[in-house]
Amino acid sequence: MGILTDILTERRGHLGLITLNRPAALNALTTQMCREMLHALLAWREDPQVHHVAITGAGERGLCAGGDIVAIYRDILNRDGSTEEFWRIEYQLNVLIDEYPKPFVALMDGIVLGGGIGVSAHGSHRIVTETSRCGMPEVEIGFFPDVGGTHLLAQGDKAAGRLAALTGLKFQAADTIALGLADTYVPQENLAQLLTELEAAEVEEVIARYKSEPEPGMLDGQWVEAFAEPSIPGILAALNASDQSQSQIAAKALRAACPSSVRLVDQLLSSAGDDLREDLRREFRAAVNRLDDPDFAEGIRAAVIDKDRNPQWREQVGDLTSAQRTARHFAPLPGAELNFALLEQGIREKSGK
């Protein structure tokens, strides 16, 4: 077992199991949790007895609701560097999962949002259930889908990925698979037995025994193509012209999203490519620079500090045009750009493993 109560790491037969263990906080990630995951995965990467790894969440509500945004809010006010450190470690963890040489099984049961997507959707075997509610809702709080979110959502259907990124909607199993954030549907009642069988059997044969077909989702209609329109007003006009109820849900979410976040997300999506490391470097710049944009603090305030759900977005910041405001998110971070040194150096020695 790991020494920290917020995350449990254990080897069960040939399975290395990570359990996020903050159920009261819906397993929201902290810097130390990300460090502990990094250490465990690096140790298991070299362990011939570990054939594959899996990640799950404690409690009945879900795998992970994302990062600790209250801590981010405090850092925006005090600027002690803790959020930058968190992202620096978290993003390297995302790369390690993406590049992991052994099967990485993510049980995306229940709520899986933001950073929860980062520790699951980069895996090789991503399982959703009938309770899954997955998404990247960052535009609701004046931020953007990070942890490689723009990379993931740019890989599949462009209109659907843009819909998910710009609206922050949460999706059930079929739509999460359609977005490329998951691979397989397994009924929730079978997850415990699936994990047990992974202790001795190989991943593909175990998943094949339990996979099934999910209920149809909302992303299979023609209305989704509204998000292929080049401009936000064009998207809204196309949604309003549709008679599908889902289109009105999406239009409402898009109108409520932070306008400066929407513009930033569009730029990140259009820049995303096939290289996760490069896309994360771009997201890291945008994230650190976003700490200086007033909409980020305001979004967190309205959502979780005062909980009035009535953010007052700033359409104007100083003398900047909208384009200049977006562009400054990509300004270089001299001496502080994201690198992936933690994946290359001897972390096992540091952690005593």
C-alpha positions in Angstrom: 0.0 0.0 0.0 1.0 3.6 -0.5 1.7 5.6 2.6 -0.8 8.3 1.8 -4.4 7.9 2.6 -5.5 10.0 -0.4 -4.2 7.4 -2.8 -3.7 3.7 -2.4 -1.3 1.7 -4.6 -1.0 -2.0 -4.3 0.0 -5.0 -6.3 -2.6 -7.8 -6.6 -1.0 -10.7 -8.5 -0.1 -9.4 -11.9 -2.2 -6.2 -11.4 -0.9 -2.9 -10.2 -3.9 -1.1 -8.8 -4.3 2.6 -8.1 -7.3 3.7 -6.0 -8.0 7.5 -5.7 -9.1 7.7 -2.1 -10.7 11.1 -1.4 -14.4 10.1 -1.7 -15.7 13.0 0.3 -14.1 15.3 -2.4 -15.1 13.0 -5.2 -11.5 12.0 -5.4 -10.3 15.4 -6.6 -6.6 15.4 -7.4 -3.9 17.0 -5.4 -0.2 17.6 -6.2 0.8 14.8 -3.8 -1.6 12.3 -5.3 -0.2 13.0 -8.8 3.3 12.5 -7.4 2.4 9.2 -5.8 0.8 8.0 -9.0 3.9 8.9 -10.9 6.1 7.0 -8.5 4.0 3.9 -8.6 3.7 3.8 -12.4 7.4 4.3 -12.8 8.2 1.5 -10.4 5.6 -0.9 -12.0 6.9 0.0 -15.4 10.2 -1.8 -14.5 8.6 -4.6 -12.5 8.3 -7.9 -14.5 5.7 -9.2 -12.0 3.3 -6.4 -13.0 1.7 -7.2 -16.3 -0.8 -4.3 -16.4 -2.2 -1.6 -14.2 -5.6 -0.2 -13.4 -7.1 3.0 -11.8 -10.3 3.3 -9.9 -12.0 5.6 -7.5 -13.1 5.1 -3.9 -16.7 5.7 -2.9 -19.9 5.4 -5.0 -19.9 8.7 -6.8 -17.2 8.4 -9.4 -13.5 8.0 -10.4 -12.5 11.7 -10.1 -14.1 15.1 -10.4 -10.9 16.8 -11.5 -8.4 19.0 -9.7 -8.8 20.9 -6.4 -10.2 24.2 -7.8 -10.5 25.8 -4.4 -6.7 25.4 -4.0 -6.3 27.0 -7.4 -8.5 29.9 -6.4 -6.3 30.5 -3.3 -3.2 30.5 -5.5 -4.7 33.0 -7.9 -5.1 35.3 -5.0 -1.8 34.6 -3.3 0.4 33.4 -6.2 2.5 31.0 -4.3 3.3 28.9 -7.3 1.4 25.8 -6.1 -0.9 25.6 -9.1 1.9 25.7 -11.6 3.7 22.9 -9.6 0.4 20.9 -9.6 0.0 21.2 -13.4 3.7 20.5 -14.1 3.4 17.2 -12.3 -0.1 16.3 -13.5 0.8 16.9 -17.1 3.8 14.6 -16.9 1.6 12.0 -15.3 -0.8 12.3 -18.3 2.2 11.7 -20.7 3.3 8.7 -18.6 -0.1 7.1 -18.9 -0.3 7.8 -22.6 3.1 6.3 -23.3 2.9 3.5 -20.7 4.4 0.3 -22.1 1.9 -2.0 -20.3 -1.9 -2.1 -20.6 -3.4 0.8 -18.5 -7.1 0.1 -17.6 -9.2 3.0 -16.4 -12.5 2.3 -14.7 -14.4 5.5 -15.7 -17.4 4.8 -13.5 -19.6 7.6 -12.3 -18.3 11.2 -12.4 -15.1 11.6 -14.5 -14.4 15.3 -15.2 -11.4 17.5 -16.0 -8.3 16.0 -14.4 -10.2 12.7 -14.0 -10.2 12.5 -17.8 -6.5 13.2 -17.7 -5.7 10.1 -15.5 -8.0 7.8 -17.5 -8.6 8.8 -21.1 -4.9 8.7 -22.0 -4.9 5.0 -21.0 -4.9 2.0 -23.4 -8.2 0.4 -22.1 -10.9 2.9 -21.0 -14.1 1.4 -19.6 -17.4 3.3 -19.0 -20.6 2.1 -17.3 -24.2 3.0 -17.2 -23.4 5.5 -14.4 -20.6 7.3 -16.3 -20.9 11.0 -16.6 -17.7 12.2 -18.3 -16.7 15.6 -19.7 -14.4 18.6 -19.7 -16.5 21.3 -18.1 -13.8 23.9 -17.6 -15.5 26.6 -19.7 -18.0 26.9 -16.9 -15.3 28.2 -14.6 -13.4 30.4 -17.0 -10.8 27.9 -17.9 -10.3 25.3 -20.7 -10.0 21.6 -21.2 -6.4 20.9 -20.1 -4.6 17.7 -19.1 -4.4 17.0 -22.8 -8.2 17.6 -23.2 -7.8 19.7 -26.3 -5.5 17.0 -27.7 -8.0 14.2 -27.1 -11.0 16.1 -28.3 -9.2 17.1 -31.5 -8.4 13.5 -32.5 -11.9 12.3 -33.5 -15.0 13.9 -35.0 -14.1 17.6 -35.1 -17.7 18.9 -34.6 -18.4 16.5 -31.7 -15.0 17.3 -30.1 -15.7 21.0 -30.4 -19.1 20.6 -28.9 -17.7 18.9 -25.9 -14.9 21.4 -25.4 -17.0 24.6 -25.9 -20.1 23.6 -23.9 -18.6 21.6 -21.0 -21.5 19.2 -21.2 -21.3 15.8 -19.4 -21.7 12.6 -21.4 -22.9 9.1 -20.7 -21.2 5.9 -21.9 -22.0 5.8 -25.6 -21.1 9.5 -26.2 -17.9 9.2 -24.2 -16.9 6.4 -26.5 -18.0 8.4 -29.6 -15.8 11.3 -28.4 -12.8 9.0 -28.2 -12.5 9.4 -24.5 -13.3 5.7 -23.8 -13.3 2.4 -25.6 -15.6 -0.1 -24.0 -18.9 -0.3 -22.1 -19.1 -2.7 -19.1 -22.1 -2.9 -16.7 -21.1 -1.5 -13.3 -22.0 -4.7 -11.5 -19.2 -6.5 -13.3 -16.4 -4.1 -12.4 -15.3 -5.8 -9.2 -15.1 -9.2 -10.8 -13.2 -7.7 -13.8 -10.6 -6.3 -11.4 -10.3 -9.6 -9.6 -9.7 -11.5 -12.8 -7.1 -9.0 -13.9 -4.9 -10.3 -11.0 -4.2 -13.5 -13.0 -5.5 -13.1 -16.6 -4.6 -10.7 -19.4 -6.5 -7.5 -20.1 -8.0 -8.3 -23.5 -9.5 -11.7 -22.5 -11.0 -10.3 -19.3 -12.6 -7.2 -21.0 -13.9 -9.4 -23.8 -15.9 -11.4 -21.2 -17.7 -8.4 -19.8 -18.0 -5.8 -22.5 -21.5 -5.0 -23.7 -23.4 -2.3 -25.7 -24.4 0.9 -24.1 -27.7 2.8 -24.5 -27.6 5.2 -27.5 -26.3 8.7 -26.8 -27.1 12.2 -27.9 -24.2 12.7 -30.4 -25.5 10.6 -33.2 -27.8 13.3 -34.7 -27.3 15.7 -37.6 -27.6 18.7 -35.2 -24.0 18.0 -33.9 -22.7 19.4 -37.3 -23.7 22.9 -36.0 -20.3 22.8 -34.3 -18.6 22.7 -37.7 -19.6 26.3 -38.2 -16.5 28.5 -38.2 -17.9 31.1 -35.7 -19.6 31.0 -32.4 -22.6 33.1 -33.7 -22.8 30.6 -36.6 -22.9 27.7 -34.2 -25.7 29.3 -32.2 -27.7 30.1 -35.3 -27.4 26.6 -36.5 -28.4 25.2 -33.1 -31.4 27.5 -32.9 -32.5 26.4 -36.4 -32.6 22.8 -35.3 -35.7 21.1 -33.9 -33.7 18.6 -31.8 -34.0 19.0 -28.1 -30.3 18.2 -27.7 -29.4 21.2 -29.8 -31.2 23.5 -27.4 -29.3 21.9 -24.4 -26.0 22.6 -26.2 -27.0 26.1 -27.1 -27.9 26.9 -23.5 -24.6 25.6 -22.3 -22.6 27.5 -25.0 -24.3 30.7 -24.1 -23.5 30.2 -20.4 -19.9 29.4 -21.1 -17.2 32.0 -20.4 -16.7 33.9 -23.6 -13.0 34.4 -23.2 -12.6 30.7 -22.5 -14.6 29.8 -25.6 -12.2 31.8 -27.7 -9.2 30.3 -26.1 -10.6 26.7 -26.5 -11.2 27.3 -30.2 -7.5 28.4 -30.6 -6.2 25.4 -28.7 -8.4 22.9 -30.6 -7.2 24.3 -33.9 -3.6 24.0 -32.9 -3.8 20.5 -31.4 -2.1 17.7 -33.3 -0.9 14.1 -32.9 1.9 14.9 -30.4 0.5 14.9 -26.8 3.8 16.3 -25.4 3.7 19.3 -27.7 0.0 19.9 -27.0 0.6 19.7 -23.3 3.4 22.2 -23.6 0.9 24.6 -25.3 -1.8 23.9 -22.7 0.7 24.5 -19.9 1.6 27.9 -21.3 -2.1 28.7 -21.6 -2.9 27.5 -18.1 -0.2 29.4 -16.3 -1.0 32.6 -18.3 -4.7 32.1 -17.6 -4.0 32.6 -13.9 -3.7 36.3 -14.7 -7.0 36.5 -16.5 -9.8 37.8 -14.2 -12.4 35.4 -15.7 -10.7 32.4 -14.2 -10.9 33.6 -10.6 -14.5 34.8 -11.2 -15.6 31.5 -12.6 -14.3 29.6 -9.6 -15.8 32.1 -7.2 -19.2 31.8 -8.7 -19.1 28.0 -8.8 -17.5 26.9 -5.5 -16.6 29.9 -3.3 -19.8 32.0 -3.1 -21.8 29.4 -5.1 -24.1 32.0 -6.6 -23.7 30.4 -10.1 -23.8 33.9 -11.5 -20.3 34.7 -12.9 -19.7 38.2 -14.2 -17.5 37.6 -17.2 -15.2 40.4 -18.3 -15.6 41.0 -22.0 -12.8 43.6 -21.9 -9.5 43.5 -20.1 -7.5 46.7 -20.3 -7.0 47.9 -23.8 -6.6 44.4 -25.2 -8.8 43.3 -28.2 -10.4 39.9 -27.9 -7.7 38.5 -30.2 -4.9 40.0 -28.2 -6.4 38.7 -24.9 -6.4 35.2 -26.4 -2.9 35.5 -27.8 -1.3 36.5 -24.6 -2.1 33.0 -23.2 0.6 31.6 -25.5 3.3 34.0 -24.3 6.5 32.1 -23.5 7.3 31.3 -19.9 11.1 32.0 -19.7 12.8 29.4 -17.6 9.5 27.8 -16.7 8.3 26.0 -19.8 6.9 22.5 -19.3 9.4 19.7 -19.7 9.2 16.0 -18.9 12.2 15.6 -16.7 10.3 13.6 -14.0 9.8 10.8 -16.6 13.5 10.5 -17.3 15.2 10.8 -14.0 15.6 8.4 -11.1 12.3 8.9 -9.3 12.4 5.4 -7.8 15.5 6.4 -5.8 13.8 9.5 -4.6 10.7 7.6 -3.5 12.6 4.8 -1.9 11.3 2.2 -4.3 
